[in-house]
Amino acid sequence: MERDSQLELYQAVAVRLKEAHTRVRSLQVPEGVRMTLSRKLLAITAVAKHDLARAARRLDRLMKDLDEGRFPEGD
């Protein structure tokens, strides 16, 4: 049973990561900001390989920031 819930969480995170990447690509922001956001998404993807729940939380925070128009400073 726990494995089923883990698979569901994995699928949900994968779908949301894909949506987040699409959203970041479409943002009208300076390239440095886009690169910083892309690196954050790559870091979340890496975390998902070891700690899926933590990756989901980090993705939630990133998506909330995007929803509220809070973008990191670019390099």
Residue, then its C-alpha position, 0 to 999 in steps of 0.5 A: m500500500e505504501r508503495d502505491s502512495q509513493l508511486e502516486l507522489y512520484q507521478a504527481v511530482a513528475v507532472r508538476l516538474k514538467e509543468a514548472h519547466t514549461r512555465v519557466r520557459s514561457l516567462q518574460v524575464p531576463e535570461g539570468v532569471r530564467m537560468t536561475l529558475s532552471r537551476k532550481l528545477l534541476a536541483i528539485t529533480a535531483v532531490a526527488k531521486h533521494d527524498l520525494a517528499r522534500a522535492a514536492r515541498r520545494l516544488d510547492r514553494l517554487m510554484k507559489d513564488l512564481d504564482e505570486g510573481r516573486f522571481p530570484e535575481g539572475d546571475 
